[in-house]
Amino acid sequence: MNPERILEGTSLPAVLGKLAQTTAALWILNVWFNRFDKDTGYRGGDATNMKEEFEEYGLSEPTMYAVGAAKVGLAGLMLAGLVAPRVSRPASIGLAGFMLGAIGMHVKVGDPVKRYLPALSVFSLATIAAALDGSGRSTTDH
């Protein structure tokens, strides 16, 4: 199959929007399913796993699971948005909001920027996905 043919008729902004959308969603799924109990070097404060990280932020275990469910749900909607584009922008905006909160938590506990680069990256990807929403049109074109 010719790769040029796959992208035929698709604008560069649309491709970038879908790439950002997919990357942000898979990143979140990786963090919550594969790295939940791991010390990643990006955990807030002195935490070595997700539960400890939420404790560092002064947040409860039920809050951790609620945030996780929301982020995983939004990531799932972002992936579903690849075939049902109407959900792409709301899901991307929602995830960007959660990532802004994550960045705020890192700042709250005095983490160096290196610790919240992943959160900043996912925030940026979700924002790009929301702005381009896979249609190739910016939010001002709608």
C-alpha positions in Angstrom: 0.0 0.0 0.0 1.3 3.4 -0.9 1.6 5.7 2.2 0.9 8.8 0.1 -2.4 7.3 -0.8 -3.4 6.9 2.9 -2.9 10.6 3.4 -4.4 11.7 0.1 -6.9 14.5 0.6 -5.9 14.9 4.3 -4.4 18.2 5.4 -1.3 18.4 7.5 -3.1 20.0 10.4 -5.6 17.2 10.4 -2.8 14.6 10.5 -1.1 16.5 13.3 -4.3 16.8 15.3 -5.0 13.0 15.0 -1.3 12.3 15.9 -1.5 14.5 19.0 -4.8 13.0 20.0 -3.6 9.4 19.7 -0.3 10.1 21.4 -1.9 11.9 24.4 -4.5 9.1 24.8 -1.9 6.3 24.6 0.4 8.1 27.0 -2.4 8.3 29.6 -3.3 4.7 29.2 0.4 3.7 29.6 0.7 5.7 32.8 -2.4 4.4 34.4 -2.1 0.7 33.3 1.6 0.0 32.9 3.3 2.5 35.2 0.8 2.8 38.1 3.0 1.0 40.6 6.4 2.0 39.2 8.9 4.6 40.2 9.2 6.6 37.0 11.4 9.4 38.1 8.6 11.8 37.3 6.5 11.2 40.4 5.6 14.2 42.6 7.6 14.8 45.7 9.3 11.6 47.0 6.6 9.3 45.6 7.6 6.0 44.1 4.1 5.0 42.8 0.8 6.6 41.9 -0.8 6.1 45.4 2.2 7.8 47.1 2.1 10.6 44.5 -1.5 11.4 45.3 -0.6 11.3 49.0 2.2 13.8 48.3 -0.4 16.1 46.8 -2.7 15.7 49.9 -5.3 13.8 47.9 -7.1 10.7 49.0 -7.0 7.2 47.5 -10.7 7.5 46.3 -9.7 10.8 44.6 -6.8 9.0 42.9 -9.1 6.4 41.5 -11.7 9.0 40.4 -9.0 11.0 38.6 -7.7 7.8 37.0 -11.1 6.7 35.8 -11.7 10.2 34.4 -8.4 10.3 32.6 -8.7 6.8 31.3 -12.3 7.5 30.1 -11.2 10.7 28.4 -8.3 8.8 26.7 -10.7 6.2 25.5 -13.0 8.9 24.1 -10.0 10.5 22.4 -9.3 7.1 20.7 -12.9 6.7 19.8 -12.8 10.2 18.4 -10.6 8.8 15.6 -13.7 7.2 14.2 -16.3 9.4 15.8 -14.8 12.9 15.5 -17.6 14.6 17.5 -16.1 13.4 20.8 -12.5 14.4 20.0 -12.6 18.0 21.0 -14.6 17.6 24.3 -12.4 14.7 25.4 -9.2 16.5 24.5 -10.3 19.7 26.4 -11.2 17.5 29.4 -7.9 15.8 29.4 -6.0 19.1 29.0 -7.9 20.4 32.1 -6.8 17.4 34.1 -3.2 17.8 33.0 -3.3 21.4 34.0 -4.3 20.2 37.4 -1.5 17.7 37.4 1.0 20.5 36.6 -0.5 22.5 39.4 0.0 19.6 41.8 3.7 19.3 40.8 4.2 23.1 41.4 2.4 22.8 44.7 4.9 20.3 46.1 7.8 22.2 44.7 8.9 19.7 42.0 11.5 20.8 39.5 10.3 21.2 35.9 11.8 17.8 34.9 9.3 16.1 37.1 6.3 17.6 35.4 7.5 17.5 31.8 5.4 14.5 31.0 2.2 16.3 32.3 3.2 19.4 30.4 3.7 17.2 27.2 0.3 15.5 27.5 -1.3 18.9 28.2 0.3 20.3 25.0 -0.7 17.3 23.0 -4.3 17.4 24.2 -4.5 21.1 23.6 -3.2 20.6 20.0 -5.7 17.8 19.5 -8.5 20.1 20.8 -7.4 22.9 18.6 -7.2 20.8 15.4 -9.7 18.1 16.4 -8.6 15.9 13.5 -10.6 18.0 11.0 -7.7 20.1 10.0 -9.7 23.2 10.9 -8.7 25.3 13.9 -11.2 26.1 16.6 -11.8 29.5 15.0 -12.9 27.8 11.7 -15.9 26.0 13.3 
